C-alpha cells in the first residue's frame, strides 16, 4: 500500500489468517485493488468472487476463463472446485460419525489458478490458514547487542590444550622460530663486517674478504629459507587444525543452545555465520603466531645482545637503555605505514547482517526495487568503520612523525657516544659500527614482528567471542547425560497450571495458569484466532522453551527430567512453514530418521502423497530443492515435511497447520494420509481450517492464552452460543 503500485501481485495474501482476520484484511485489499491491475493467487475461492476474470490453470495450461458467475454456470473445473469447498464447509456442521465415502476425486492440479482482471487481476485458488503471530519469534532490539566478549582468564593455556593433538607440529614450528631468530643478528653482523671491509687499505684483502662475506650472505639466505619454511609450515598446520577444531566446537555449541537464545538479535543467523567464519580463523593468531613471534624475538634479542656486549659493552649499555625507544619507534612506524588498522570486525558485523538479509530475501528486494534501500542501509552502517578509519589515519600520520623523531634521535645519540669513545681511544670504529648495526637492525626486525600485534590482539578478542559461545551453559541442554533416557513413551501429555512468556518478550504473557490433558493415542486440536497461543503449546511440548511456572508432563513425568534428545526422537513435528535444506528431496525426507534407506524414504513419500509428483521430476528423488526449498511450491514443501514425520514414526505427532499450503482437493487427499499417520499416536493439531479437525477426539478453543472451551466436534457444535460454533459460522460465511 505504501508503494502505491499500478500493478498489484497478491500471492496467498490472506492465507496466514483466520476467518475473522481475513475478512478485515480482505476489505483493505479490495480498497487497494481499485484502479490497479491485480494478479491474485488464492486457494480460498471465496476471496476471488468479486474479481473481473478468473482463469483455472491445470498442468501449466489455462483450461477455463471467465467471471465467477460465468464459470459457475459452465459447470466445469471451477464449479467443481466451488462445490468441493462448499461440501467440505457444510460437513463442519454435521456429526463426523455420519461419514460419507468419497465417490470420486476431483482431477484438478494442485496449483489451480484463477485469473481476475479488474484492470487485469489474477488470483490463484487455494485456501490455507497459518498460525500467524502465535508462537512466531520476533526479533527485538537488545541494548547489549554490541557488548564485547573479553577473553577469559587462562585462555592461552586452554588453547594449548585444544592444540594438544598437534604438539609434534608445535615443537617443529618452535624449532623453526628459534632458527629464524638467528637470521636478523647474522645478517647484521655480516653487514657490519662488510662496512669495515670498505676501510681496508689493501685491495687484495678487501677483495678476498668481500668474496668471503658474499658467500656467507648466500649461505645465510639459504638458511633463512629453511628456517622460515620450518617455522611457518608447521605452525600453519597447527593453526589450521586448531581453526577447524574450534569451528566444529563452535557449531556444536551453537546448535546445542535453546531456541530462545536464537531469538536475540545478536544471535541472528547472519551474525552467527560471520562469527563462525572469522572468529575461529582469528583464534589461530592468538596462539600459533603468538608462539612464533615470541620465540623468534627472544632468540634474536638474546643473540644480538650477547654479541654486542662481547664486542663493545659501553655502547651496548647505551643501546640497551634506548632499545625500548628504538623498538617502539619502529613499531609505531610499521603500524602507521599499515594505516594503523585495528579491529573493525565488530563495526562491520551489522553491515554483514544487512548484506546477508538482502541476498537471502532477494525476491522481495527485487519485487519492491529495494536494491537502493538495501544499499543505503549498508552504506549507513559503513559510516562507523569509515569514521574509525579516518581517525586512525590522522593518528597514524602524527604517530609516524613522532616515531621518526624518536628513531633518529636515538640513533644520533648512539653514534655521538660511539664517536666520543673512538676519539678518546677507548674503542675503535670497527667495534662501534658493529654494535650499532647489530642492535639497530635487530630493533627494526623485532619491531616488524611486533607489528603483528594487531592481528594477535584481534585473535585475543576473537578468543573472547569464541569462548563466550563454548562456555555458555544452555538453558535447555538436549544432551544432558544425567537426565533420564527415553526408550519408549505411551504419549500421555499434560500441561499443568502453565505460565509462559517468550524470553525475547518477557512482558507479554502468552499463558496464565493454562491446563490441558491429552490421553494416550487421542488427537487434540487447538483452534482460535491468530496470536491466541496455539503454536506455543506445541513449542512447549517440543521443549523449545520452558514454562515460567507449572509443568509440561509426558506419561506423568515432567519433561525436564527426560534426556531431551531421546525424547525428541519420539516426537514428530510438521510446522506451518516447512523447513527444507539446500539438498535433494531424498535427503530432506531422510532427515526424519538416522540411517534411513531409500526404500524407507520412498515408502514414507507414498504415505504423504509425495511420490507421484516426485516421480514426475527429471531427477526424481535426487532433485535439489534449492535454498529453503525455493524450487518447490508451498504444498510440495509441506508434503515433504509430512513425509519426514511419517519416516520418523513418532509416538507423539505435532501438526502446526500441516495442510495450510494446500488447495481443497489436495488437502483432502493428504488428510487421509494424516489420519492414517495419526492412528495409535497422541496427536496435537493446530488449525485455522476447522474442516481438517472434525474427526479428532477433542477440540480446544484457545483465547487470550486460555482454553475457553473443549470437547468433540459434535459436542461443541451443539453449543450454539459457544466459541467454537461462532468460529465455524464465521468461517462458513467465507466459503
C-alpha positions as CSV (number, residue, x, y, z in Angstrom):
1,X,0.0,0.0,0.0
2,X,2.9,2.3,0.8
3,X,4.4,1.6,-2.6
4,X,1.1,2.7,-4.4
5,X,1.8,0.5,-7.4
6,X,0.0,0.3,-10.8
7,X,0.2,-3.5,-10.8
8,X,-0.5,-5.4,-7.6
9,X,0.6,-9.1,-7.2
10,X,-1.0,-11.0,-4.3
11,X,0.3,-14.5,-3.7
12,X,-1.9,-16.0,-1.0
13,X,-2.0,-12.7,0.8
14,X,-4.6,-13.8,3.4
15,X,-3.6,-17.5,3.8
16,X,-2.0,-16.9,7.2
17,X,-5.1,-15.5,8.7
18,X,-8.1,-16.9,10.5
19,X,-11.5,-16.2,9.1
20,X,-12.2,-13.1,11.2
21,X,-8.8,-11.5,10.5
22,X,-9.1,-12.5,6.8
23,X,-12.4,-10.5,6.3
24,X,-10.7,-7.4,7.8
25,X,-7.7,-7.7,5.6
26,X,-9.8,-8.6,2.5
27,X,-11.7,-5.3,2.9
28,X,-8.4,-3.4,2.9
29,X,-7.2,-5.4,-0.2
30,X,-10.4,-4.6,-2.0
31,X,-9.8,-0.9,-1.5
32,X,-6.2,-1.3,-2.5
33,X,-7.1,-3.1,-5.8
34,X,-9.4,-0.3,-7.1
35,X,-7.9,1.2,-10.2
36,X,-5.0,-1.2,-10.3
37,X,-4.2,-4.2,-12.4
38,X,-4.2,-7.0,-9.9
39,X,-2.9,-10.6,-10.1
40,X,-4.0,-12.8,-7.3
41,X,-3.1,-16.3,-6.3
42,X,-5.5,-17.9,-3.8
43,X,-6.7,-21.3,-2.6
44,X,-9.7,-19.9,-0.8
45,X,-12.2,-19.3,-3.6
46,X,-14.4,-17.0,-1.5
47,X,-11.7,-14.4,-1.8
48,X,-12.0,-14.1,-5.6
49,X,-15.7,-14.0,-6.3
50,X,-15.7,-10.3,-7.0
51,X,-12.8,-10.2,-9.4
52,X,-13.2,-9.3,-13.1
53,X,-11.8,-12.5,-14.6
54,X,-10.8,-15.9,-13.3
55,X,-8.5,-18.4,-15.0
56,X,-8.3,-22.0,-13.9
57,X,-4.9,-23.5,-14.6
58,X,-4.2,-27.2,-14.7
59,X,-0.8,-28.7,-15.5
60,X,0.5,-25.5,-16.8
61,X,-2.4,-24.6,-19.1
62,X,-5.4,-22.3,-18.7
63,X,-8.4,-24.6,-19.1
64,X,-11.2,-22.1,-18.2
65,X,-11.6,-18.4,-18.0
66,X,-14.4,-16.0,-17.1
67,X,-16.1,-14.2,-14.3
68,X,-17.3,-16.1,-11.2
69,X,-20.9,-16.1,-12.4
70,X,-19.9,-17.3,-15.9
71,X,-17.8,-20.2,-14.6
72,X,-20.4,-21.3,-12.2
73,X,-23.0,-21.7,-15.0
74,X,-20.5,-23.7,-17.1
75,X,-20.3,-26.5,-14.5
76,X,-16.7,-27.0,-15.4
77,X,-13.5,-27.2,-13.4
78,X,-14.1,-24.0,-11.4
79,X,-17.7,-25.0,-10.5
80,X,-16.3,-28.4,-9.3
81,X,-13.8,-26.7,-7.0
82,X,-16.6,-24.4,-5.6
83,X,-18.8,-27.4,-4.9
84,X,-16.0,-29.3,-3.3
85,X,-15.1,-26.5,-0.9
86,X,-18.8,-25.9,-0.1
87,X,-19.2,-29.6,0.6
88,X,-16.2,-29.5,3.0
89,X,-17.6,-26.4,4.7
90,X,-21.1,-27.9,5.1
91,X,-19.7,-31.0,6.6
92,X,-18.4,-28.9,9.5
93,X,-21.9,-28.6,10.9
94,X,-22.7,-32.3,10.6
95,X,-21.8,-35.1,13.0
96,X,-18.5,-36.7,12.0
97,X,-19.9,-40.1,12.7
98,X,-22.0,-39.9,9.6
99,X,-19.0,-40.0,7.3
100,X,-19.5,-40.3,3.6
101,X,-17.1,-42.1,1.4
102,X,-15.7,-40.2,-1.4
103,X,-17.4,-41.3,-4.6
104,X,-14.9,-39.6,-6.8
105,X,-11.9,-37.5,-6.5
106,X,-11.6,-34.2,-8.4
107,X,-8.9,-34.4,-11.1
108,X,-7.6,-30.9,-10.7
109,X,-4.0,-29.8,-10.3
110,X,-2.5,-28.8,-7.0
111,X,-1.8,-25.3,-8.4
112,X,-5.2,-24.5,-9.8
113,X,-5.0,-20.8,-10.7
114,X,-7.6,-18.2,-11.2
115,X,-7.2,-15.0,-13.2
116,X,-9.1,-11.9,-12.5
117,X,-8.8,-8.7,-14.4
118,X,-10.1,-5.6,-12.7
119,X,-7.8,-3.7,-14.8
120,X,-6.4,-7.2,-15.2
121,X,-6.3,-9.1,-11.9
122,X,-5.1,-12.7,-11.4
123,X,-5.8,-15.0,-8.5
124,X,-4.6,-18.5,-7.7
125,X,-7.1,-20.8,-5.9
126,X,-6.0,-22.3,-2.7
127,X,-7.3,-21.5,0.7
128,X,-4.9,-22.0,3.7
129,X,-4.6,-20.8,7.2
130,X,-1.5,-20.1,9.1
131,X,-0.8,-19.6,12.8
132,X,0.3,-16.0,12.2
133,X,1.8,-14.5,15.2
134,X,1.3,-17.2,17.8
135,X,4.5,-19.0,18.5
136,X,6.3,-16.9,16.0
137,X,9.6,-15.5,17.4
138,X,10.0,-11.8,16.9
139,X,13.4,-10.1,16.9
140,X,13.7,-7.4,19.4
141,X,16.3,-4.8,19.9
142,X,18.8,-5.6,22.5
143,X,20.8,-2.9,24.2
144,X,23.6,-5.4,24.7
145,X,24.0,-6.2,21.0
146,X,27.4,-4.5,20.8
147,X,28.7,-5.8,24.1
148,X,32.2,-7.0,24.0
149,X,33.3,-10.5,24.9
150,X,36.6,-10.2,26.8
151,X,39.0,-13.1,26.6
152,X,38.5,-15.3,29.7
153,X,41.4,-15.7,32.2
154,X,43.8,-18.5,31.3
155,X,42.5,-18.7,27.7
156,X,46.1,-19.3,26.4
157,X,46.5,-22.5,28.3
158,X,43.1,-23.6,27.2
159,X,44.1,-23.0,23.6
160,X,47.2,-25.0,24.1
161,X,45.1,-27.9,25.5
162,X,42.9,-27.6,22.4
163,X,46.0,-27.9,20.3
164,X,47.3,-30.9,22.2
165,X,46.9,-33.3,19.2
166,X,49.3,-31.1,17.2
167,X,52.2,-31.0,19.7
168,X,54.7,-32.6,17.3
169,X,53.9,-29.8,14.8
170,X,54.2,-27.2,17.6
171,X,57.7,-28.5,18.6
172,X,58.9,-28.4,15.0
173,X,57.4,-25.0,14.5
174,X,59.1,-23.8,17.7
175,X,62.5,-25.1,16.4
176,X,61.9,-23.2,13.2
177,X,61.1,-20.0,15.2
178,X,64.3,-20.3,17.2
179,X,66.3,-20.9,14.0
180,X,64.6,-17.8,12.4
181,X,65.7,-15.8,15.4
182,X,69.3,-16.1,14.4
183,X,68.7,-14.7,10.9
184,X,68.5,-11.0,11.9
185,X,71.6,-10.9,14.0
186,X,73.5,-12.9,11.4
187,X,72.7,-10.5,8.6
188,X,73.5,-7.6,10.9
189,X,76.9,-9.0,11.9
190,X,77.8,-9.7,8.2
191,X,76.7,-6.3,7.2
192,X,78.8,-4.5,9.9
193,X,81.8,-6.6,8.8
194,X,81.2,-5.6,5.2
195,X,81.2,-1.9,6.2
196,X,84.5,-2.5,7.9
197,X,85.9,-4.1,4.7
198,X,85.4,-0.9,2.8
199,X,88.0,0.8,5.1
200,X,90.7,-1.8,4.2
201,X,93.8,-0.2,2.5
202,X,94.9,-3.5,0.9
203,X,92.8,-4.1,-2.2
204,X,93.6,-7.9,-2.2
205,X,92.4,-8.2,1.4
206,X,89.3,-6.2,0.5
207,X,88.5,-8.5,-2.4
208,X,89.2,-11.7,-0.5
209,X,87.0,-10.6,2.4
210,X,84.3,-9.3,0.1
211,X,84.0,-12.7,-1.6
212,X,84.0,-14.4,1.7
213,X,81.1,-12.3,3.0
214,X,79.2,-12.7,-0.3
215,X,79.2,-16.5,0.2
216,X,78.2,-16.0,3.8
217,X,75.3,-13.9,2.7
218,X,74.2,-16.5,0.2
219,X,74.5,-19.2,2.8
220,X,72.5,-17.1,5.3
221,X,69.8,-16.6,2.7
222,X,69.6,-20.4,2.1
223,X,69.5,-20.9,5.9
224,X,66.7,-18.3,6.1
225,X,64.6,-20.2,3.5
226,X,64.9,-23.4,5.5
227,X,64.3,-21.8,8.9
228,X,61.2,-19.8,7.7
229,X,59.8,-22.8,5.9
230,X,60.0,-25.0,9.0
231,X,58.6,-22.2,11.2
232,X,55.6,-21.3,9.1
233,X,54.8,-24.7,7.6
234,X,54.4,-26.4,10.9
235,X,52.8,-23.5,12.7
236,X,50.3,-23.2,9.8
237,X,49.4,-26.9,10.2
238,X,48.9,-26.4,13.9
239,X,46.9,-23.2,13.4
240,X,44.6,-24.6,10.7
241,X,43.9,-27.7,12.6
242,X,43.0,-25.5,15.6
243,X,40.8,-23.4,13.4
244,X,38.9,-26.5,12.1
245,X,38.5,-27.9,15.6
246,X,37.3,-24.6,17.0
247,X,34.8,-24.1,14.2
248,X,33.4,-27.6,14.8
249,X,33.2,-27.0,18.5
250,X,31.5,-23.6,18.0
251,X,28.9,-25.0,15.6
252,X,28.2,-27.9,18.0
253,X,27.8,-25.3,20.9
254,X,25.6,-23.1,18.8
255,X,23.3,-26.0,17.8
256,X,23.1,-27.1,21.5
257,X,21.6,-23.8,22.7
258,X,18.0,-23.4,23.4
259,X,15.6,-21.9,20.9
260,X,15.2,-18.8,23.0
261,X,18.9,-17.9,22.5
262,X,18.4,-17.6,18.8
263,X,15.5,-15.1,19.4
264,X,18.1,-12.5,20.5
265,X,19.1,-10.0,17.8
266,X,22.8,-10.5,18.3
267,X,22.4,-14.3,17.6
268,X,20.6,-14.0,14.3
269,X,21.8,-16.3,11.5
270,X,23.9,-13.8,9.6
271,X,25.9,-12.7,12.7
272,X,26.4,-16.2,13.9
273,X,27.6,-17.3,10.4
274,X,30.1,-14.4,10.4
275,X,31.4,-15.3,13.9
276,X,31.8,-18.9,12.8
277,X,33.7,-17.9,9.7
278,X,36.0,-15.1,11.1
279,X,36.4,-15.6,14.8
280,X,37.6,-19.2,14.6
281,X,40.2,-18.1,12.0
282,X,41.4,-15.2,14.1
283,X,42.0,-17.6,17.0
284,X,44.9,-19.0,15.1
285,X,46.7,-15.6,15.5
286,X,46.2,-15.8,19.3
287,X,48.3,-19.0,19.6
288,X,50.3,-20.0,16.5
289,X,51.5,-16.5,15.6
290,X,52.0,-15.5,19.2
291,X,54.3,-18.5,20.0
292,X,56.1,-18.0,16.7
293,X,56.7,-14.2,17.3
294,X,57.8,-14.7,21.0
295,X,60.3,-17.4,20.3
296,X,61.8,-15.6,17.3
297,X,62.1,-12.3,19.1
298,X,63.6,-13.8,22.2
299,X,66.2,-15.7,20.2
300,X,67.0,-12.6,18.1
301,X,67.3,-10.3,21.2
302,X,69.5,-12.7,23.2
303,X,71.8,-13.4,20.3
304,X,72.2,-9.7,19.4
305,X,72.9,-8.5,23.0
306,X,75.4,-11.3,23.7
307,X,77.3,-10.4,20.5
308,X,77.1,-6.7,21.3
309,X,78.3,-6.9,24.9
310,X,81.2,-9.1,23.8
311,X,82.2,-6.6,21.1
312,X,81.7,-3.3,22.9
313,X,79.9,-3.3,26.2
314,X,79.9,0.5,26.7
315,X,77.9,1.2,23.5
316,X,75.8,-1.8,24.3
317,X,74.7,-0.4,27.6
318,X,73.6,2.9,25.9
319,X,71.7,1.0,23.2
320,X,70.1,-1.2,25.9
321,X,68.9,2.0,27.6
322,X,67.4,3.4,24.4
323,X,66.4,0.0,23.0
324,X,62.7,0.2,24.1
325,X,62.5,3.6,22.4
326,X,64.0,2.2,19.2
327,X,61.6,-0.8,19.2
328,X,58.6,1.5,19.9
329,X,59.6,3.9,17.2
330,X,60.0,1.1,14.6
331,X,56.8,-0.5,15.8
332,X,54.9,2.8,15.5
333,X,56.4,3.3,12.1
334,X,55.2,-0.1,10.9
335,X,51.7,0.5,12.3
336,X,51.4,3.9,10.7
337,X,52.5,2.6,7.3
338,X,49.9,-0.1,7.6
339,X,47.2,2.6,8.2
340,X,47.1,1.8,11.9
341,X,44.3,-0.7,11.2
342,X,42.7,-2.1,14.3
343,X,39.8,-4.5,14.7
344,X,36.9,-3.3,12.6
345,X,35.2,-6.6,12.5
346,X,32.7,-5.5,15.2
347,X,31.9,-2.4,13.2
348,X,31.3,-4.4,10.1
349,X,29.1,-7.0,11.8
350,X,25.9,-5.0,11.2
351,X,26.8,-4.5,7.5
352,X,27.4,-8.2,7.1
353,X,23.9,-8.8,8.5
354,X,22.3,-6.3,6.2
355,X,24.1,-7.8,3.2
356,X,23.1,-11.4,4.2
357,X,19.5,-10.5,4.7
358,X,19.4,-8.6,1.3
359,X,20.8,-11.6,-0.5
360,X,18.6,-14.2,1.3
361,X,15.5,-12.2,0.6
362,X,16.4,-11.2,-3.0
363,X,12.9,-12.0,-4.3
364,X,11.3,-9.4,-2.0
365,X,14.2,-6.9,-2.7
366,X,13.8,-7.3,-6.4
367,X,10.0,-7.2,-6.4
368,X,10.0,-3.9,-4.5
369,X,13.0,-2.4,-6.3
370,X,14.6,-2.2,-2.8
371,X,18.2,-2.6,-4.1
372,X,18.9,1.1,-3.4
373,X,17.2,0.8,0.0
374,X,19.4,-2.1,1.0
375,X,22.5,-0.3,-0.4
376,X,21.6,2.8,1.5
377,X,21.2,0.8,4.8
378,X,24.5,-0.9,4.0
379,X,26.3,2.4,3.4
380,X,24.7,3.9,6.5
381,X,26.2,1.2,8.7
382,X,29.6,1.7,7.0
383,X,29.8,5.1,8.5
384,X,31.2,3.8,11.8
385,X,34.1,1.9,10.3
386,X,34.8,4.8,7.9
387,X,34.9,7.3,10.8
388,X,37.2,4.9,12.7
389,X,39.5,4.6,9.7
390,X,39.6,8.4,9.3
391,X,40.5,8.9,13.0
392,X,43.2,6.2,12.7
393,X,44.7,7.6,9.6
394,X,45.1,11.0,11.3
395,X,46.6,9.3,14.3
396,X,48.9,7.2,12.2
397,X,50.3,10.3,10.4
398,X,51.1,12.0,13.7
399,X,52.5,8.8,15.1
400,X,54.7,8.3,12.1
401,X,56.3,11.7,12.6
402,X,56.9,11.1,16.3
403,X,58.4,7.6,15.5
404,X,60.8,9.1,13.0
405,X,61.9,11.8,15.6
406,X,62.4,9.2,18.3
407,X,64.2,6.8,15.9
408,X,66.7,9.3,14.5
409,X,67.3,11.0,17.9
410,X,68.1,7.6,19.5
411,X,70.5,6.7,16.6
412,X,72.1,10.1,16.8
413,X,72.7,9.7,20.5
414,X,74.3,6.2,20.0
415,X,76.5,7.4,17.1
416,X,77.6,10.5,19.1
417,X,78.6,8.4,22.1
418,X,80.4,5.9,19.8
419,X,82.3,8.7,18.2
420,X,83.2,10.1,21.6
421,X,84.7,6.7,22.6
422,X,86.6,6.4,19.4
423,X,88.0,10.0,19.8
424,X,89.2,9.2,23.3
425,X,90.9,6.0,22.1
426,X,88.7,3.8,24.4
427,X,87.1,1.9,21.4
428,X,87.5,1.5,17.7
429,X,85.4,2.5,14.7
430,X,85.0,-1.2,13.8
431,X,83.6,-2.2,17.2
432,X,81.3,0.8,17.5
433,X,79.8,0.3,14.0
434,X,79.4,-3.4,14.5
435,X,77.4,-3.0,17.8
436,X,75.4,-0.2,16.3
437,X,74.4,-2.1,13.1
438,X,73.7,-5.3,15.0
439,X,71.4,-3.8,17.6
440,X,69.7,-1.2,15.4
441,X,68.9,-3.8,12.7
442,X,67.7,-6.2,15.4
443,X,65.5,-3.5,16.9
444,X,63.9,-3.0,13.4
445,X,63.5,-6.7,13.0
446,X,61.8,-7.1,16.4
447,X,59.6,-4.1,15.6
448,X,58.5,-5.7,12.3
449,X,57.4,-8.9,14.1
450,X,55.9,-6.9,17.0
451,X,53.8,-5.1,14.4
452,X,51.8,-8.3,14.1
453,X,50.3,-7.2,17.5
454,X,47.0,-6.0,15.9
455,X,46.4,-9.5,14.5
456,X,47.4,-11.1,17.8
457,X,45.1,-8.6,19.7
458,X,42.3,-9.4,17.2
459,X,42.9,-13.0,17.8
460,X,42.6,-12.4,21.6
461,X,39.2,-10.6,21.0
462,X,38.1,-13.4,18.8
463,X,39.0,-15.8,21.6
464,X,36.7,-13.9,23.8
465,X,33.9,-14.3,21.2
466,X,34.6,-18.0,20.7
467,X,34.8,-18.9,24.4
468,X,31.6,-16.9,25.1
469,X,29.9,-19.4,22.9
470,X,31.8,-22.5,24.0
471,X,31.4,-21.7,27.7
472,X,27.8,-20.7,27.6
473,X,25.6,-23.0,29.6
474,X,22.5,-23.6,27.6
475,X,19.2,-23.2,29.4
476,X,17.8,-26.4,27.8
477,X,20.5,-29.0,27.3
478,X,19.5,-31.6,24.8
479,X,22.4,-33.9,25.7
480,X,22.2,-33.8,29.5
481,X,23.8,-37.1,30.5
482,X,22.2,-37.1,33.9
483,X,18.7,-36.9,32.5
484,X,16.5,-40.0,32.1
485,X,16.9,-41.5,28.7
486,X,13.6,-42.2,26.8
487,X,13.4,-45.7,25.4
488,X,9.7,-45.6,24.7
489,X,6.7,-43.5,25.6
490,X,3.0,-44.1,25.7
491,X,2.2,-40.5,24.8
492,X,0.0,-39.0,27.5
493,X,0.5,-35.3,27.6
494,X,-0.4,-32.8,30.3
495,X,0.2,-29.1,30.7
496,X,-0.5,-28.4,34.4
497,X,-1.0,-24.7,35.5
498,X,1.4,-23.4,33.0
499,X,2.5,-19.7,32.9
500,X,4.6,-18.8,29.9
501,X,6.1,-15.8,28.1
502,X,8.8,-15.9,25.3
503,X,12.3,-15.0,26.7
504,X,12.7,-12.3,24.0
505,X,9.5,-10.5,25.2
506,X,9.0,-11.4,28.8
507,X,6.4,-8.7,29.4
508,X,3.9,-10.3,27.0
509,X,2.3,-13.2,28.9
510,X,1.2,-15.9,26.5
511,X,-0.3,-18.4,29.0
512,X,-1.6,-17.8,32.6
513,X,-2.5,-20.9,34.5
514,X,-3.1,-23.0,31.4
515,X,-4.1,-26.6,32.0
516,X,-4.6,-29.2,29.2
517,X,-4.6,-33.0,29.3
518,X,-4.3,-35.3,26.2
519,X,-4.8,-39.0,26.8
520,X,-2.7,-41.7,25.2
521,X,-3.5,-42.3,21.5
522,X,-6.0,-39.4,21.3
523,X,-6.0,-36.5,19.0
524,X,-6.3,-32.9,20.4
525,X,-6.9,-30.0,18.1
526,X,-6.3,-26.4,19.1
527,X,-8.2,-23.6,17.3
528,X,-8.6,-19.9,17.8
529,X,-7.7,-16.6,16.4
530,X,-4.1,-15.7,15.3
531,X,-2.0,-14.8,18.3
532,X,-4.1,-16.7,20.8
533,X,-1.2,-19.1,21.8
534,X,-2.0,-22.3,19.9
535,X,1.5,-22.8,18.4
536,X,3.1,-22.0,21.8
537,X,1.6,-25.2,23.2
538,X,3.5,-27.2,20.5
539,X,6.7,-25.2,21.3
540,X,6.3,-26.2,25.0
541,X,5.7,-29.9,24.2
542,X,8.8,-29.9,22.0
543,X,10.6,-28.1,24.9
544,X,11.8,-25.3,22.6
545,X,11.0,-23.3,25.8
546,X,10.4,-24.0,29.4
547,X,7.4,-22.5,31.2
548,X,7.8,-19.8,33.7
549,X,5.6,-21.7,36.1
550,X,3.8,-25.0,36.1
551,X,4.8,-28.3,34.3
552,X,4.7,-29.9,30.9
553,X,4.4,-33.6,31.5
554,X,4.6,-36.7,29.3
555,X,3.5,-40.1,30.8
556,X,3.1,-38.4,34.2
557,X,6.7,-37.1,34.3
558,X,8.0,-33.6,33.9
559,X,9.7,-33.4,30.5
560,X,12.6,-31.6,32.2
561,X,13.5,-35.0,33.7
562,X,13.9,-36.6,30.3
563,X,17.0,-36.6,28.1
564,X,15.7,-34.1,25.5
565,X,17.5,-35.6,22.5
566,X,16.0,-39.1,23.2
567,X,12.6,-37.5,23.9
568,X,12.5,-35.6,20.6
569,X,13.2,-38.8,18.7
570,X,9.8,-39.9,19.8
571,X,8.1,-36.7,18.7
572,X,7.2,-35.8,15.1
573,X,6.7,-32.2,14.1
574,X,5.2,-30.7,10.9
575,X,5.4,-26.9,11.1
576,X,3.3,-24.3,9.2
577,X,6.5,-23.1,7.4
578,X,8.2,-26.3,6.3
579,X,12.0,-26.1,6.8
580,X,13.8,-27.7,3.9
581,X,17.6,-27.8,3.4
582,X,19.5,-27.0,0.3
583,X,19.8,-30.7,-0.6
584,X,17.8,-33.3,-2.6
585,X,14.3,-34.3,-1.9
586,X,15.6,-37.7,-0.7
587,X,18.0,-36.1,1.7
588,X,15.3,-33.8,3.1
589,X,12.9,-36.6,3.8
590,X,15.8,-38.8,5.2
591,X,16.4,-36.1,7.9
592,X,13.5,-37.7,9.8
593,X,15.4,-40.9,10.6
594,X,19.1,-41.6,11.1
595,X,20.3,-44.2,8.6
596,X,17.1,-44.3,6.7
597,X,17.3,-46.4,3.5
598,X,16.0,-45.2,0.1
599,X,13.2,-47.7,0.2
600,X,12.0,-46.4,3.6
601,X,12.1,-42.8,2.2
602,X,10.0,-43.8,-0.8
603,X,7.5,-45.6,1.4
604,X,7.1,-42.5,3.6
605,X,6.8,-40.4,0.5
606,X,3.9,-42.6,-0.8
607,X,2.1,-42.3,2.6
608,X,2.4,-38.5,2.4
609,X,1.3,-38.2,-1.2
610,X,4.7,-37.1,-2.3
611,X,5.8,-40.0,-4.6
612,X,3.6,-39.1,-7.5
613,X,4.9,-35.6,-8.1
614,X,8.5,-36.6,-7.3
615,X,8.4,-39.4,-9.8
616,X,7.4,-36.9,-12.5
617,X,10.5,-34.8,-11.9
618,X,13.5,-35.4,-14.3
619,X,15.9,-36.3,-11.4
620,X,13.2,-37.9,-9.2
621,X,14.2,-38.1,-5.6
622,X,17.7,-36.7,-6.4
623,X,16.1,-33.3,-7.4
624,X,17.6,-30.4,-5.4
625,X,15.0,-28.3,-3.7
626,X,17.2,-25.1,-3.6
627,X,17.8,-22.8,-0.7
628,X,14.9,-23.1,1.8
629,X,13.1,-25.2,-0.8
630,X,12.7,-22.4,-3.3
631,X,12.4,-24.8,-6.2
632,X,9.2,-26.3,-4.9
633,X,5.7,-24.9,-4.3
634,X,4.3,-24.4,-0.8
635,X,2.2,-27.5,-1.0
636,X,5.0,-29.7,-2.2
637,X,7.3,-28.5,0.6
638,X,4.6,-29.2,3.1
639,X,4.1,-32.7,1.9
640,X,7.9,-33.4,2.1
641,X,7.8,-32.2,5.7
642,X,4.9,-34.6,6.4
643,X,6.8,-37.4,4.7
644,X,9.7,-36.6,7.0
645,X,7.4,-37.0,10.0
646,X,6.0,-40.3,8.6
647,X,9.5,-41.7,8.2
648,X,10.3,-40.8,11.9
649,X,7.3,-43.0,13.1
650,X,6.9,-41.0,16.3
651,X,4.8,-41.8,19.4
652,X,3.6,-38.1,19.6
653,X,2.7,-36.2,16.5
654,X,2.6,-32.4,16.4
655,X,0.9,-30.8,13.4
656,X,1.1,-27.0,13.2
657,X,-1.1,-26.0,10.3
658,X,0.2,-29.1,8.4
659,X,-2.2,-28.6,5.4
660,X,-2.2,-24.8,5.3
661,X,-0.4,-24.6,2.0
662,X,-2.7,-26.9,0.1
663,X,-5.8,-26.5,-2.0
664,X,-9.1,-28.2,-1.0
665,X,-8.7,-31.3,-3.1
666,X,-5.0,-31.9,-2.2
667,X,-5.8,-31.2,1.4
668,X,-8.5,-34.0,1.3
669,X,-6.0,-36.4,-0.2
670,X,-3.4,-35.5,2.3
671,X,-5.9,-35.6,5.2
672,X,-6.4,-39.3,4.6
673,X,-2.6,-39.8,4.9
674,X,-2.5,-37.8,8.1
675,X,-5.4,-39.7,9.5
676,X,-3.5,-43.0,8.8
677,X,-0.4,-41.5,10.4
678,X,-2.4,-40.3,13.5
679,X,-3.8,-43.8,14.3
680,X,-2.4,-45.1,17.5
681,X,-0.5,-41.9,18.2
682,X,-1.1,-39.0,20.5
683,X,-1.6,-36.1,18.2
684,X,-1.8,-32.3,18.8
685,X,-3.1,-30.3,15.8
686,X,-3.1,-26.5,15.4
687,X,-5.5,-25.4,12.8
688,X,-7.3,-22.4,11.4
689,X,-9.2,-24.5,8.9
690,X,-11.8,-26.2,11.0
691,X,-12.8,-28.8,8.4
692,X,-9.5,-30.5,9.0
693,X,-10.3,-31.3,12.6
694,X,-13.8,-32.6,12.6
695,X,-12.8,-36.2,13.3
696,X,-10.3,-35.5,16.2
697,X,-11.1,-36.8,19.6
698,X,-11.0,-33.4,21.3
699,X,-11.0,-29.8,20.2
700,X,-9.8,-26.9,22.4
701,X,-10.7,-23.3,21.7
702,X,-7.8,-21.0,22.7
703,X,-8.5,-17.4,23.5
704,X,-6.0,-15.0,25.1
705,X,-3.8,-17.8,26.3
706,X,-6.6,-19.9,27.9
707,X,-8.7,-22.8,26.8
708,X,-12.2,-21.5,27.0
709,X,-14.0,-24.5,25.5
710,X,-13.1,-28.1,25.0
711,X,-14.9,-31.2,23.6
712,X,-15.5,-33.2,20.5
713,X,-16.8,-31.6,17.3
714,X,-20.3,-32.9,17.8
715,X,-20.4,-31.7,21.4
716,X,-19.1,-28.2,20.5
717,X,-21.4,-27.6,17.6
718,X,-24.4,-28.4,19.8
719,X,-23.4,-25.3,22.0
720,X,-24.7,-22.7,19.6
721,X,-23.6,-19.9,21.9
722,X,-20.1,-21.3,22.3
723,X,-16.8,-20.0,20.9
724,X,-16.3,-23.0,18.6
725,X,-19.7,-22.6,17.0
726,X,-19.0,-18.9,16.4
727,X,-15.7,-19.7,14.7
728,X,-17.5,-22.2,12.4
729,X,-20.1,-19.7,11.5
730,X,-17.6,-17.1,10.7
731,X,-15.6,-19.5,8.6
732,X,-18.6,-20.8,6.8
733,X,-19.5,-17.3,5.7
734,X,-16.2,-17.1,3.8
735,X,-16.5,-20.3,1.9
